[in-house]
Amino acid sequence: MRHDNDLKHSTKKWSLQSPDLTPIENLWEILNYYRDKSSHIKNEEELWEDCQSTWSKITGDICRKLVEFMAARSHQAEGIP
């Protein structure tokens, strides 16, 4: 870490841009977990069906927990208790 007071070297700025604080990155990880990895997609229709099936497994509770987690992580990065 450089100590020249340049904001681009700030830990706080870096941490707020961290993938850990990007909700879509966490959502992709969750979607990948729920995806049926045994299916071998052969065409666009099968891809669409696989996407719909996977998205249907994402419940309101999962979304709520993801939002709560992101809020807690962003407060940690900002130093808010």
Secondary structure, 3 states (H helix, E strand, C coil): CCCCCCHHHCHHHHHHCCHHHCHHHHHHHHHHHHCCCCCCCCCHHHHHHHHHHHHHCCCHHHHHHHHHHHHHHHHHHHCCC
